[in-house]
Amino acid sequence: MRHVVDIVRRVSAHGPVILVGHSRGGLMLTGVGNAVPDLIHRLVYISALCAVDLPPEGYLSTPEHRPPALNESNTEPIGNPAELGVIRQNFRSLTGDKLAGLQEALGADLTEREFLAYLNLLEPDENLDVGGDAARAQAATWGRIPRSYIRLTKDVSVPPALQDRFIAEADRLTPDNRFDVHSVESSHIGFLVHPAQVADILAGLAA
């Protein structure tokens, strides 16, 4: 998180800063928003975790979180994340039913060719989640920043019911500063392969 905060400090001298986060990247948005709220013009969550009432890991056991195949299809992390400082996985090693299960969980609206092309763009290392109070929305800091949420209506990894829970909890925390909500018909990663609709929303928010 310190790395992103340092970037925000540098670029904020050149104009308004809009931070966009997808999936677990929402935890980073919240952490940075808590740390430097006065330097951020807007936060945009795209089917992203936005922990308010519970710690981030608490949402995995809620009724709204029911991913069908992701956990079964995931490769096991390579090495010890605590020692590496990252979650290291190689999705490109999957074949057969496991590969099909991963596509069902992440990009069922993509062709197999599109999905494989997406996997080929992935790095094996993913940042560890921001943890503790830093990852939970704080009304006095994060709660002052204008925020938008782009719902992905076909997402089965972060289901719409869970996305709506994040929105509702955040709006209760700061009822005078509510999420500006948009909906896009997309799977968890479909919008990354076909980005036009989300790009139009982001352009409108930046205008």
C-alpha positions as CSV (number, residue, x, y, z in Angstrom):
1,M,0.0,0.0,0.0
2,R,2.9,2.4,0.7
3,H,3.9,2.2,-2.9
4,V,0.5,3.3,-4.1
5,V,0.3,6.1,-1.5
6,D,3.7,7.3,-2.7
7,I,2.5,7.4,-6.3
8,V,-0.7,9.3,-5.3
9,R,1.4,11.8,-3.5
10,R,3.6,12.4,-6.6
11,V,0.8,12.5,-9.2
12,S,-1.6,14.6,-7.2
13,A,0.6,17.6,-7.8
14,H,-0.4,17.4,-11.5
15,G,-4.2,17.3,-11.2
16,P,-7.1,15.3,-9.7
17,V,-6.4,11.6,-8.9
18,I,-9.0,8.9,-9.7
19,L,-8.1,5.5,-8.4
20,V,-9.7,2.4,-10.0
21,G,-9.7,-1.0,-8.5
22,H,-11.0,-4.4,-9.5
23,S,-11.7,-7.5,-7.4
24,R,-9.3,-7.6,-4.4
25,G,-7.9,-4.4,-5.7
26,G,-10.8,-2.7,-3.8
27,L,-9.0,-3.4,-0.6
28,M,-6.0,-1.3,-1.8
29,L,-8.4,1.5,-2.8
30,T,-9.9,1.6,0.7
31,G,-6.5,1.5,2.3
32,V,-5.1,4.3,0.2
33,G,-8.4,6.3,0.8
34,N,-7.9,5.9,4.5
35,A,-4.3,7.0,4.3
36,V,-4.5,10.1,2.0
37,P,-8.1,11.1,1.5
38,D,-7.3,14.7,0.7
39,L,-5.2,13.7,-2.3
40,I,-7.9,11.6,-4.1
41,H,-10.6,13.0,-6.3
42,R,-12.7,9.8,-6.6
43,L,-12.5,6.0,-5.9
44,V,-13.9,3.6,-8.5
45,Y,-14.6,0.0,-7.5
46,I,-15.2,-2.5,-10.3
47,S,-16.9,-5.6,-8.8
48,A,-14.3,-5.0,-6.0
49,L,-14.2,-5.8,-2.3
50,C,-15.2,-2.9,-0.1
51,A,-14.9,-4.0,3.5
52,V,-17.0,-2.0,6.0
53,D,-18.8,-4.1,8.6
54,L,-16.5,-7.1,8.4
55,P,-12.8,-7.7,8.0
56,P,-12.1,-8.6,4.3
57,E,-11.8,-12.3,4.9
58,G,-15.2,-12.3,6.8
59,Y,-17.1,-11.7,3.5
60,L,-15.9,-15.1,2.2
61,S,-18.3,-16.9,4.5
62,T,-21.4,-14.7,4.0
63,P,-24.5,-16.0,2.2
64,E,-23.8,-13.5,-0.6
65,H,-20.5,-15.1,-1.5
66,R,-21.0,-18.3,-3.5
67,P,-18.3,-18.7,-6.2
68,P,-19.2,-21.9,-8.0
69,A,-15.8,-23.2,-9.3
70,L,-13.0,-20.8,-8.5
71,N,-11.7,-22.4,-5.4
72,E,-11.8,-25.9,-6.9
73,S,-10.1,-24.7,-10.1
74,N,-7.5,-22.5,-8.6
75,T,-3.9,-23.7,-8.6
76,E,-2.3,-23.9,-5.2
77,P,-0.1,-21.0,-4.3
78,I,3.6,-21.6,-5.1
79,G,5.8,-21.0,-2.1
80,N,4.8,-19.3,1.2
81,P,3.0,-16.0,0.5
82,A,4.2,-14.6,3.9
83,E,7.8,-15.2,3.0
84,L,7.5,-14.1,-0.7
85,G,5.3,-11.0,0.0
86,V,3.0,-12.0,-2.9
87,I,0.5,-14.7,-3.8
88,R,2.3,-16.7,-6.5
89,Q,0.2,-18.8,-8.9
90,N,0.4,-20.1,-12.4
91,F,-3.1,-20.3,-13.9
92,R,-1.6,-21.1,-17.3
93,S,-0.6,-24.5,-16.1
94,L,-4.2,-25.6,-15.9
95,T,-5.7,-28.0,-18.4
96,G,-8.9,-29.9,-19.0
97,D,-11.7,-29.6,-16.5
98,K,-9.7,-27.4,-14.2
99,L,-9.1,-24.8,-17.0
100,A,-12.8,-25.0,-17.9
101,G,-13.8,-24.5,-14.3
102,L,-11.6,-21.5,-14.0
103,Q,-13.2,-20.0,-17.1
104,E,-16.7,-20.7,-15.7
105,A,-15.7,-18.8,-12.5
106,L,-14.0,-15.9,-14.1
107,G,-15.0,-15.4,-17.7
108,A,-17.9,-17.6,-18.8
109,D,-19.0,-14.9,-21.3
110,L,-15.6,-15.2,-23.2
111,T,-14.6,-17.6,-25.9
112,E,-11.9,-20.1,-25.0
113,R,-9.5,-18.2,-27.2
114,E,-10.3,-14.9,-25.5
115,F,-9.9,-16.5,-22.1
116,L,-6.5,-18.1,-22.9
117,A,-5.3,-14.8,-24.3
118,Y,-6.3,-13.1,-21.0
119,L,-4.4,-15.8,-19.0
120,N,-1.3,-15.2,-21.1
121,L,-1.3,-11.5,-19.9
122,L,-1.3,-12.4,-16.2
123,E,1.8,-12.2,-14.1
124,P,2.3,-15.1,-11.6
125,D,2.6,-12.7,-8.6
126,E,-0.3,-10.9,-7.0
127,N,-0.1,-8.5,-4.2
128,L,-1.1,-9.7,-0.8
129,D,-4.4,-8.1,0.5
130,V,-4.2,-5.0,2.6
131,G,-5.2,-6.3,6.1
132,G,-6.6,-5.1,9.4
133,D,-8.2,-1.8,9.9
134,A,-6.4,-0.3,6.9
135,A,-8.5,-2.4,4.6
136,R,-11.8,-1.4,6.2
137,A,-13.6,1.8,5.2
138,Q,-13.3,4.6,7.8
139,A,-16.0,7.3,7.7
140,A,-13.6,10.1,8.9
141,T,-11.1,9.5,6.0
142,W,-12.2,7.2,3.2
143,G,-15.8,8.3,3.8
144,R,-15.0,11.8,2.6
145,I,-14.0,10.8,-0.9
146,P,-16.6,10.6,-3.7
147,R,-16.9,7.1,-4.9
148,S,-18.4,5.0,-7.7
149,Y,-19.2,1.3,-8.0
150,I,-19.4,-0.5,-11.3
151,R,-21.5,-3.7,-10.8
152,L,-20.7,-6.6,-13.0
153,T,-24.1,-8.4,-13.4
154,K,-22.7,-11.7,-14.7
155,D,-19.9,-12.0,-12.1
156,V,-20.0,-15.3,-10.2
157,S,-16.7,-14.8,-8.4
158,V,-17.8,-11.6,-6.7
159,P,-21.6,-12.2,-7.1
160,P,-23.9,-9.2,-7.6
161,A,-25.5,-9.9,-4.2
162,L,-22.1,-9.4,-2.6
163,Q,-21.4,-6.3,-4.7
164,D,-24.7,-4.9,-3.5
165,R,-23.8,-5.7,0.1
166,F,-20.6,-3.7,-0.2
167,I,-22.5,-0.8,-1.6
168,A,-25.2,-0.9,1.0
169,E,-22.8,-1.1,3.9
170,A,-20.7,1.8,2.6
171,D,-23.8,3.9,2.1
172,R,-25.0,3.3,5.6
173,L,-21.5,4.3,6.9
174,T,-21.7,7.6,5.1
175,P,-25.3,8.3,4.1
176,D,-24.4,11.8,2.9
177,N,-21.7,10.4,0.6
178,R,-23.2,7.4,-1.2
179,F,-21.9,5.3,-4.0
180,D,-22.6,6.4,-7.6
181,V,-23.6,3.0,-9.1
182,H,-23.4,1.7,-12.6
183,S,-24.1,-1.8,-13.9
184,V,-22.4,-3.6,-16.8
185,E,-23.3,-7.0,-18.2
186,S,-20.0,-8.8,-17.7
187,S,-18.3,-11.7,-16.0
188,H,-15.5,-11.0,-13.5
189,I,-13.0,-10.5,-16.3
190,G,-15.1,-10.1,-19.4
191,F,-14.9,-6.3,-19.2
192,L,-11.1,-6.5,-19.4
193,V,-11.4,-8.2,-22.8
194,H,-14.3,-6.1,-24.0
195,P,-13.7,-2.8,-22.2
196,A,-15.7,-0.3,-24.2
197,Q,-18.7,0.1,-21.8
198,V,-16.5,0.4,-18.7
199,A,-14.2,2.7,-20.5
200,D,-17.1,5.0,-21.4
201,I,-18.2,5.1,-17.7
202,L,-14.6,5.9,-16.5
203,A,-14.3,8.6,-19.2
204,G,-17.5,10.1,-18.0
205,L,-16.4,10.1,-14.4
206,A,-13.1,11.8,-15.3
207,A,-14.7,14.4,-17.5
